[in-house]
Every structure is written in structure tokens, then in C-alpha cells.
Amino acid sequence: LDLEYPVNKANLQPVNMVFFGYKTVDEGQRALITSNVSGRSRIVNGPTRIHLYRSRFEIMLRYHAAQGEYLEVLKLTGEKIVMPGPCSLFFNRLEHRDIQQKAALFINSGEAVVIYRSNAAGIPGKQTKLHAADDDGESNPLLDDKGEHIGLKLKQRSDLDKVERIVRYGPSCYIAQPNEWLHHFKWHGTDPSNKTRKIYGILNFKILRIIADQTYYNVGEVRTKDDTLLTVKLMIFFELYDVEKMLNNTHDPIADLLTRQHRIPLRFAQLSLTRSSWRTQAN
């Protein structure tokens, strides 16, 4: 049975082979019955009691999605369907390849997500007729190199290949559609063993914080006029105002921020300050 239908094995229920007899389908259940004689299948809803002859009897597994959840249904045809909760669906091995229960993404106030949406998923494209204009300016069908009539040609709109970017702000509850996916951020983050050291790839997230925040960073080997090496400890306060501008100009704003802040103490030390005058000038 598993070789005939390329479905997730976790969705399959035990199949009972009935040569001659009765089977009961309880209330709230649904059964898939396949005849070994004709090979045809039918679905029976409970409550009922049916007579079977040389048939396969299978109770269908039921999936539920509560409020704040959704069902992701993958059909054998390759189509993907998203059903927001509250809802329920029986797994049918003749139609479905897999059904998964997933939680919706909750976006709080002061947060945002970046969504990419493809127009090619399930959106029919319009067809435009192409004509060539003759010497009189009238529209004639296109001709080939020999001047022979080749008929009217059709051109698909290029809009189907376009992907649009959407910034969705909280508070909100987001359920991804089959033609959507979220932007994955990968930024410099704080070293777990040293809060003043930043390592690339520590921050991996999909929900972007757009409220004021702060970070710590140490700039080492700052040399003064009297040849003294200092370590300048910085506390940086920042806030993200324009998400679109950030996406168009950088993939790691923390790294850009630290690079700029790293140059400030070095440039400040080039003013020929001594160790004793450093604190006074820095304030």
C-alpha cells in the first residue's frame, strides 16, 4: 500500500481486509472503502453500518487546527493549500500526500516581518496579441522572414515572474500562503562568553524588532600620544526607522554600525591626546 501511494506514512491508518461481513463507522468518523473486485474507492461518513464483500476498510485520520493554527495540505497533484483554523480535515490517501498542523506567527507591537510574495502561484496570466503595422499604419498579423503569414502569436505577461516584498507590522497574526515566504535575517550577535564581542551569524531570526535597543562593544588597541594602549568601552543606542531602506542597502546593519563606531575612538586618538587628557576630552 505504501509503495502505491507516495504519502507520508504517519498519515496512514491500519487497513482491514474484509472478505464478507459488516463494519461500523462511528459518528464523527469517515472511512475509505476500496473494492478488491472493481478497484473503485468510496468514502462513507458515520454513523452507519455497512456490508462489505472483498473490500479494504480504512478509518481516515482527522486533523484539527485551533484558533491561531492552520493546516498545510499537500496534494498528490503538487498543489499546496493553507486552511486557517479553526478547521478540520480528513486525510484521504487518494488525494493528499501530507497534512501538517502548524502554528501561526504572532507579531507583537514594535515588531515586523518581511514577506516575499510570488505572483506565479495560481494566478492566470493574461495573453496579449502581437501585431505588426504595415506601411499604412494598420495592424496586420506578424510575418516571418520570407513574408509568409504565420498567424497571430500570443505572449504571456511577464508579471507572473515578479516577486513583491511586503513589510507587515505588528500586532498581527500571520499565516503564510503557498506563494509566500519570510525573509530570514542573519546578523552579528553578542558572543555568549563575552557580551562586548560580536560574532557573525549569532542572530538568526524572522521577526524584526523596530523599537529602540542598545548593544555593547569594546574597541581595543587605541593608542594615545604617550604610547598608551586603551580599550574603549561603548554603549550604542539605536532604533530602526525605515525597514525598506535597510533591506535595499545592507544585509547586516549591526556589522555596518560596529564598523563605523570602531573608527570613532581611533580617529579621536589621532588628535594627539595623552592618557591623562583622554577622559576629559572624551566627556
Stockholm file with secondary structure:
# STOCKHOLM 1.0

chainA/1-283         LDLEYPVNKANLQPVNMVFFGYKTVDEGQRALITSNVSGRSRIVNGPTRIHLYRSRFEIMLRYHAAQGEYLEVLKLTGEKIVMPGPCSLFFNRLEHRDIQQKAALFINSGEAVVIYRSNAAGIPGKQTKLHAADDDGESNPLLDDKGEHIGLKLKQRSDLDKVERIVRYGPSCYIAQPNEWLHHFKWHGTDPSNKTRKIYGILNFKILRIIADQTYYNVGEVRTKDDTLLTVKLMIFFELYDVEKMLNNTHDPIADLLTRQHRIPLRFAQLSLTRSSWRTQAN
#=GR chainA/1-283 SS CTTTSCCCGGGCCCEEEEEEEEEEECTTCEEEEEETTTCCEEEEESSEEEEEEEEEEEECCEEEECTTEEEEEEETTSCEEEEESSEEEECCTTTEEEEEEEECEEECTTEEEEEEEETTSSCCCCEEEEEEECTTSCEEECBCTTCCBCCCEEEECGGGGCEEEEEEESSEEECCCTTEEECCEEEEEEETTEEEEEEEEEEEESSEECSCEEEEEEEEEEECTTSCEEEEEEEEEECCCCHHHHHHHCSCHHHHHHHHHHHHHHHHHTTTCCHHHHHHHHC
#=GC SS_cons         CTTTSCCCGGGCCCEEEEEEEEEEECTTCEEEEEETTTCCEEEEESSEEEEEEEEEEEECCEEEECTTEEEEEEETTSCEEEEESSEEEECCTTTEEEEEEEECEEECTTEEEEEEEETTSSCCCCEEEEEEECTTSCEEECBCTTCCBCCCEEEECGGGGCEEEEEEESSEEECCCTTEEECCEEEEEEETTEEEEEEEEEEEESSEECSCEEEEEEEEEEECTTSCEEEEEEEEEECCCCHHHHHHHCSCHHHHHHHHHHHHHHHHHTTTCCHHHHHHHHC
//
